[in-house]
Amino acid sequence: MAYHIFMRIYWLHPLLLSLLVVIPSAASAQAHEDPDQVQREVVNHIRNSPYDNYLSFSYENDLVGNGSDEYYTSGVRATYFNINADVPPIIDDLAEKVPGFEINATTSTFFTLGQNLYTPSEIDIAGRQEGDRPYAGWLYGSVGMATLTTDHIDELELTLGVVGPEALGEQTQKFIHTHITGSPTPKGWDNQLDFEPGVILSWQRRWPRGIGGDWKLDFGDDFRLRAEPNINVSLGNVYTYAGTGLMLTFGPYQGV
């Protein structure tokens, strides 16, 4: 089994950064306040914010790590969040069928465009490499929503896309290798997976302050390390899996 380190670059709008502060702050008060009051505090913060929408961008690439293209080699994802947009009916209907998912005044809608690239371990071989991961691109768009309920955030997302030459994986990787990274030209894209439409339904739950308490470590009076656990499930014909993860954030202490 191969392990890789992926480079991630994120750009976050000021509204998202402010919510990362106010949500944990409000959640910490739930031991002493009515949970409905905690939620109202967050709703008021959202309504009083000058921002109605924002963008986030993520980039993953195995250029960092062992530096070789193999397996999941690259991914880009741009997401537009609209705080006041109505929840799309199809997502609203799906949410009613997900146990524990609640649509409330904190619910925001997001729209995503992305592309993932996959290659075998040797990209300088033109022929088919039996027993290795095939060349594949996954080009997709999605619509989803995120909602806060007391101490956790739920996200539900419906994704539609294509696999195969129509996903433009070959063009993307060759352009990046030729004009940006100077990496070797991949030679086996003629063997990529055939065209196939894809659909995926994904659910994720995140705990900004940890489960059952505040997962944090203070470094003096100025900086704090905080852990955010999550669980997730995706069902579809492109991939199906269940997973869990832990995101670590480190930065100036905000007094929460």
Phi, psi and chi 1 to 4 in degrees:
 res  aa     phi    psi   chi1   chi2   chi3   chi4
   1 MET       -  134.7 -179.9  177.8  -66.2      -
   2 ALA  -100.6  142.9      -      -      -      -
   3 TYR  -118.1  139.1  -63.7   88.3      -      -
   4 HIS  -132.7  149.2  -58.7  -79.5      -      -
   5 ILE  -102.1  126.0  -60.6  173.8      -      -
   6 PHE  -107.9  141.1  -72.9   89.1      -      -
   7 MET   -83.8  129.1  176.1  172.8   59.7      -
   8 ARG  -121.6  129.7  -74.0 -177.3  170.3   89.6
   9 ILE  -121.9  124.2  -59.8  174.1      -      -
  10 TYR  -121.1  139.0  -64.8   95.7      -      -
  11 TRP  -119.3  124.8 -179.3   84.9      -      -
  12 LEU  -120.3  138.7  -59.1  177.9      -      -
  13 HIS   -72.6  152.8 -165.7  -80.4      -      -
  14 PRO   -55.9  -30.7  -29.0   35.5      -      -
  15 LEU   -63.9  -42.9  175.7   57.1      -      -
  16 LEU   -63.5  -41.0 -179.9   57.2      -      -
  17 LEU   -62.9  -40.3  -65.5  176.9      -      -
  18 SER   -68.2  -35.1   65.2      -      -      -
  19 LEU   -67.9  -32.8  -74.0  178.1      -      -
  20 LEU   -64.2  -20.7  -68.6  177.0      -      -
  21 VAL   -90.1  -47.4  173.3      -      -      -
  22 VAL   -72.1  -33.9   71.0      -      -      -
  23 ILE   -65.2  -49.8  -70.5  174.5      -      -
  24 PRO   -62.1  -35.3  -24.5   35.8      -      -
  25 SER   -65.1  -44.9  177.9      -      -      -
  26 ALA   -67.7  -38.9      -      -      -      -
  27 ALA   -64.0  -32.0      -      -      -      -
  28 SER   -68.3  -19.7   66.2      -      -      -
  29 ALA   -87.1   -4.7      -      -      -      -
  30 GLN   -66.4  -21.6   65.2 -178.3  -39.1      -
  31 ALA   -69.6  -19.1      -      -      -      -
  32 HIS  -118.1   -8.3  -51.8  -73.6      -      -
  33 GLU  -127.7  162.7  -59.5  179.3   10.8      -
  34 ASP   -62.8  130.0 -176.2  -14.9      -      -
  35 PRO   -53.1  -33.7  -26.8   35.0      -      -
  36 ASP   -63.0  -34.9  -68.5  -22.3      -      -
  37 GLN   -67.3  -39.2  175.2   61.3   29.1      -
  38 VAL   -58.6  -45.3  173.2      -      -      -
  39 GLN   -66.1  -38.1 -173.6  163.4  -69.0      -
  40 ARG   -63.2  -34.5  -77.6 -166.3  -66.8  -89.6
  41 GLU   -62.5  -41.9  -69.1  179.2   12.1      -
  42 VAL   -67.8  -42.0  178.4      -      -      -
  43 VAL   -59.9  -44.0  171.5      -      -      -
  44 ASN   -63.0  -37.6  -70.8  -25.7      -      -
  45 HIS   -63.8  -41.6  179.9   84.7      -      -
  46 ILE   -64.3  -45.7  -66.2  174.0      -      -
  47 ARG   -67.2  -30.6  -70.0  175.7  175.8  171.0
  48 ASN   -86.8   -6.1  -66.7  -29.9      -      -
  49 SER   -73.6  142.5  171.3      -      -      -
  50 PRO   -74.2   -5.4   29.0  -35.5      -      -
  51 TYR  -106.3  129.0  -54.5  108.7      -      -
  52 ASP  -102.1  -19.7  -67.7  -31.0      -      -
  53 ASN  -154.3  162.8   48.2   68.3      -      -
  54 TYR  -161.6  168.7   56.9   92.9      -      -
  55 LEU  -118.7  147.1  -68.7  169.2      -      -
  56 SER  -131.2  149.1   73.6      -      -      -
  57 PHE  -135.6  131.9  176.1   77.0      -      -
  58 SER  -127.8  144.0   67.6      -      -      -
  59 TYR  -138.0  128.3  172.9   66.7      -      -
  60 GLU  -124.6  135.6  -58.9  174.5  -35.5      -
  61 ASN  -156.6  139.4 -163.0  -70.2      -      -
  62 ASP   -83.3   15.1   53.1   11.4      -      -
  63 LEU   -60.1  -30.7 -178.2   65.6      -      -
  64 VAL   -93.3  133.1  175.9      -      -      -
  65 GLY   119.8 -122.4      -      -      -      -
  66 ASN   -85.1   -6.8   64.2    7.9      -      -
  67 GLY    76.4    6.2      -      -      -      -
  68 SER  -108.6  148.1   64.7      -      -      -
  69 ASP   -83.5  118.2  -68.3   85.3      -      -
  70 GLU  -165.3  144.8   54.6 -177.4  -52.1      -
  71 TYR    62.6 -124.8  -47.1  135.8      -      -
  72 TYR   -80.4  104.0  174.2   43.5      -      -
  73 THR  -100.4  -26.1 -177.5      -      -      -
  74 SER  -161.7  150.3  178.0      -      -      -
  75 GLY  -156.3  136.6      -      -      -      -
  76 VAL  -126.9  148.1  -66.1      -      -      -
  77 ARG  -152.4  121.4  177.5 -177.6  172.7   99.4
  78 ALA  -115.2  129.1      -      -      -      -
  79 THR  -126.7  132.3  -58.3      -      -      -
  80 TYR  -108.3  119.8  168.3   71.8      -      -
  81 PHE  -100.7  133.7  -70.7   82.0      -      -
  82 ASN  -124.2  110.1 -167.2  -38.7      -      -
  83 ILE   -65.1  -37.4  -59.4  -59.9      -      -
  84 ASN  -102.7    3.6  -63.3  -42.6      -      -
  85 ALA   -69.9  145.3      -      -      -      -
  86 ASP   -67.5  143.5  -66.5  -26.1      -      -
  87 VAL   -68.1  127.2  175.5      -      -      -
  88 PRO   -56.4  138.4  -24.9   34.5      -      -
  89 PRO   -54.4  -39.7  -25.9   34.6      -      -
  90 ILE   -65.0  -36.9 -173.5  171.5      -      -
  91 ILE   -72.9  -37.0  -62.8  -63.8      -      -
  92 ASP   -60.6  -44.0 -164.9   -8.7      -      -
  93 ASP   -65.3  -40.6  -66.8  -19.6      -      -
  94 LEU   -65.6  -38.3  -70.8  172.0      -      -
  95 ALA   -61.7  -33.4      -      -      -      -
  96 GLU   -65.7  -21.0  -66.4 -179.6   -3.9      -
  97 LYS   -95.7   -3.1  -61.8  176.3  173.1   57.6
  98 VAL   -96.3  116.0  177.2      -      -      -
  99 PRO   -58.9  131.1  -22.0   33.0      -      -
 100 GLY    85.7   -7.7      -      -      -      -
 101 PHE   -85.3  128.3 -163.4  100.3      -      -
 102 GLU  -123.4  128.8  175.7 -177.0  -25.5      -
 103 ILE   -94.0  123.6  -63.4  178.2      -      -
 104 ASN  -143.1 -166.0   54.8   42.8      -      -
 105 ALA   -69.2  -14.6      -      -      -      -
 106 THR   -88.9   -9.0   69.5      -      -      -
 107 THR   -64.0  129.4  -57.7      -      -      -
 108 SER  -123.7  153.8   60.5      -      -      -
 109 THR  -105.0  144.0  -54.8      -      -      -
 110 PHE  -137.1  152.6   59.1   88.9      -      -
 111 PHE  -129.2  137.7  -55.3   88.7      -      -
 112 THR  -132.2  143.8  -65.8      -      -      -
 113 LEU  -124.1  137.1  -70.0  175.5      -      -
 114 GLY  -157.8  167.8      -      -      -      -
 115 GLN  -149.2  131.5 -176.9 -169.5   48.7      -
 116 ASN  -116.1  144.9  -67.0   -9.1      -      -
 117 LEU  -122.6  140.1  -56.1 -178.3      -      -
 118 TYR  -132.5  139.0  -56.2   86.6      -      -
 119 THR  -141.4  162.4   67.9      -      -      -
 120 PRO   -72.4  178.1   25.0  -33.0      -      -
 121 SER   -71.4  -23.9   56.4      -      -      -
 122 GLU  -119.7  109.9  -58.4  -67.1  -23.0      -
 123 ILE   -92.8   -2.1   65.8  170.4      -      -
 124 ASP   -95.2   10.9   57.4   -9.0      -      -
 125 ILE  -104.1  124.6  -62.2  175.7      -      -
 126 ALA   -79.0  -28.4      -      -      -      -
 127 GLY   -80.1  170.6      -      -      -      -
 128 ARG   -68.5  136.5 -176.0 -178.3  -58.7  -86.3
 129 GLN  -107.7   95.2  -59.0 -179.5   49.4      -
 130 GLU   -62.8  139.5  -60.1  -65.3  -21.4      -
 131 GLY    81.2    0.8      -      -      -      -
 132 ASP  -112.5  167.2 -153.2  -21.8      -      -
 133 ARG   -65.4  132.4  177.4 -176.0  -72.5  -85.5
 134 PRO   -77.4  161.6   28.8  -35.5      -      -
 135 TYR   -65.1  138.2  -78.2   86.7      -      -
 136 ALA  -162.1  144.0      -      -      -      -
 137 GLY  -118.6  148.0      -      -      -      -
 138 TRP  -131.4  106.2  164.2 -124.8      -      -
 139 LEU  -107.4  127.7 -177.6   65.6      -      -
 140 TYR  -148.5  160.7   63.3   89.7      -      -
 141 GLY  -132.9  152.3      -      -      -      -
 142 SER  -148.5  160.0   64.9      -      -      -
 143 VAL  -133.0  141.5   58.1      -      -      -
 144 GLY  -159.6 -174.7      -      -      -      -
 145 MET  -148.5  152.9   59.4 -176.5  177.8      -
 146 ALA  -125.5  140.8      -      -      -      -
 147 THR  -143.5  143.2 -171.6      -      -      -
 148 LEU   -99.5  131.2  167.7   69.4      -      -
 149 THR  -132.6  107.2  -54.2      -      -      -
 150 THR    49.0 -102.7   58.4      -      -      -
 151 ASP  -100.7    5.1   65.2  -21.7      -      -
 152 HIS  -137.6  163.3   61.5  -94.3      -      -
 153 ILE  -120.0  127.0  -61.3  172.4      -      -
 154 ASP  -104.1  141.1  -78.5  -26.0      -      -
 155 GLU  -129.0  134.4  -62.9  175.9    1.6      -
 156 LEU  -127.5  131.3 -174.7   63.9      -      -
 157 GLU  -141.3  132.6 -176.4  174.2   14.7      -
 158 LEU  -109.3  123.9  176.9   64.0      -      -
 159 THR  -118.5  133.4  -59.0      -      -      -
 160 LEU  -124.7  139.3  -59.1  176.3      -      -
 161 GLY  -168.2 -168.0      -      -      -      -
 162 VAL  -136.3  146.8  -66.9      -      -      -
 163 VAL  -111.9  149.4  174.1      -      -      -
 164 GLY   114.2 -169.9      -      -      -      -
 165 PRO   -56.1  -31.2  -25.4   34.4      -      -
 166 GLU   -66.5  -15.6  -69.1   75.7    7.9      -
 167 ALA   -80.1   -6.4      -      -      -      -
 168 LEU    62.1   29.0  -55.6  177.8      -      -
 169 GLY   -66.1  -42.4      -      -      -      -
 170 GLU   -61.6  -48.2  177.1  179.5    6.5      -
 171 GLN   -62.0  -41.1  -66.4   87.1  -25.6      -
 172 THR   -65.1  -50.1  -60.9      -      -      -
 173 GLN   -66.3  -41.3 -171.7  175.9   45.3      -
 174 LYS   -65.8  -37.2  -73.0 -176.2  175.7 -179.9
 175 PHE   -65.9  -45.0  177.6   85.7      -      -
 176 ILE   -63.9  -45.1  -64.8  -63.9      -      -
 177 HIS   -65.4  -36.9  -79.4 -150.2      -      -
 178 THR   -79.4  -42.9  -59.1      -      -      -
 179 HIS  -105.9  -13.0  -59.9  -73.0      -      -
 180 ILE  -121.5  -55.7  -62.1  179.5      -      -
 181 THR   -95.3  -19.3   64.9      -      -      -
 182 GLY    68.5   22.9      -      -      -      -
 183 SER   -80.0  165.3  -57.9      -      -      -
 184 PRO   -60.1  148.8  -23.5   34.1      -      -
 185 THR   -76.1  125.5  -60.2      -      -      -
 186 PRO   -68.6  135.9   24.2  -32.8      -      -
 187 LYS  -110.7   -4.4  -61.2 -179.8  179.4  179.6
 188 GLY  -109.3   17.5      -      -      -      -
 189 TRP   -67.6  -15.1  -84.8  101.3      -      -
 190 ASP   -64.6  -15.1  -72.8  -17.0      -      -
 191 ASN  -102.2   13.1  -54.8  -60.5      -      -
 192 GLN   -66.1  164.5   68.4  175.9  -59.4      -
 193 LEU   -60.6  149.8  -63.5 -179.2      -      -
 194 ASP   -73.5  167.8  -65.7  -29.1      -      -
 195 PHE   -60.7  136.2  168.8   79.0      -      -
 196 GLU  -158.0  128.4 -178.2 -180.0   -5.0      -
 197 PRO   -71.6  151.5   25.2  -32.5      -      -
 198 GLY  -132.3  148.4      -      -      -      -
 199 VAL  -140.0  136.5   57.5      -      -      -
 200 ILE  -140.0  136.0  -57.0  170.1      -      -
 201 LEU  -112.8  123.6  180.0   63.1      -      -
 202 SER  -124.4  144.0  -57.1      -      -      -
 203 TRP  -133.2  138.7  168.4   83.4      -      -
 204 GLN  -140.2  141.2  177.1  177.5 -120.9      -
 205 ARG  -122.4  129.1  173.5  165.3  -68.2 -178.7
 206 ARG  -120.6  143.3  -58.1 -175.3  -73.7  115.6
 207 TRP  -114.3   98.3  -70.9  -93.6      -      -
 208 PRO   -58.1  -28.6  -26.5   35.7      -      -
 209 ARG  -111.4   14.7  -66.8 -179.4   69.3   92.4
 210 GLY    90.8  177.8      -      -      -      -
 211 ILE  -103.9  123.2  -58.2  173.7      -      -
 212 GLY    75.3   12.6      -      -      -      -
 213 GLY   161.7  177.7      -      -      -      -
 214 ASP   -91.0  111.9 -165.0   -2.9      -      -
 215 TRP   -86.5   89.0  -64.9   12.6      -      -
 216 LYS  -144.2  160.4   62.6 -178.2  177.3   63.1
 217 LEU  -142.7  118.4  179.3   62.7      -      -
 218 ASP   -87.2  141.3  -67.6  -29.0      -      -
 219 PHE  -115.8   88.4  -67.0   82.4      -      -
 220 GLY    69.0 -148.6      -      -      -      -
 221 ASP  -100.9    2.4  -63.3  -31.9      -      -
 222 ASP  -111.9  -29.8  -62.0  -35.5      -      -
 223 PHE  -131.8  154.6  -67.8   91.3      -      -
 224 ARG  -142.0  140.2  167.3  168.8  -68.0  176.4
 225 LEU  -105.4  126.4  177.4   67.3      -      -
 226 ARG  -129.2  143.2  173.6  166.3  -83.6  150.2
 227 ALA  -111.1  135.9      -      -      -      -
 228 GLU  -124.6  103.6  176.9 -175.3  -58.5      -
 229 PRO   -78.7  159.3   27.4  -32.3      -      -
 230 ASN  -152.4  158.1   68.0   77.9      -      -
 231 ILE  -129.9  151.9   56.0  175.5      -      -
 232 ASN  -153.6  153.2   54.4   84.2      -      -
 233 VAL  -140.0  135.0  175.7      -      -      -
 234 SER  -129.5  134.4  -69.1      -      -      -
 235 LEU  -127.5  128.1  -58.0  173.8      -      -
 236 GLY   178.0 -178.2      -      -      -      -
 237 ASN   -91.0  -11.0   65.5  -36.1      -      -
 238 VAL   -87.9  -47.0  175.0      -      -      -
 239 TYR  -154.9  149.9   50.2   73.8      -      -
 240 THR  -135.5  126.4  -64.5      -      -      -
 241 TYR  -164.2  164.9   67.0   87.6      -      -
 242 ALA  -126.6  144.5      -      -      -      -
 243 GLY  -153.0  173.9      -      -      -      -
 244 THR  -145.0  157.4 -175.5      -      -      -
 245 GLY  -157.0  175.4      -      -      -      -
 246 LEU  -144.2  120.0 -175.9   70.2      -      -
 247 MET  -102.6  129.3 -178.1  174.6   70.9      -
 248 LEU  -103.7  133.4  -60.2  176.7      -      -
 249 THR  -124.4  139.8   58.0      -      -      -
 250 PHE  -134.1  129.5  178.3   79.0      -      -
 251 GLY  -175.8 -173.5      -      -      -      -
 252 PRO   -58.7  141.6  -22.9   33.8      -      -
 253 TYR   -69.5  128.4  174.8   64.0      -      -
 254 GLN  -103.7    5.4  -59.8  -70.7  -25.2      -
 255 GLY    80.0   18.1      -      -      -      -
 256 VAL  -129.6      -  -66.2      -      -      -
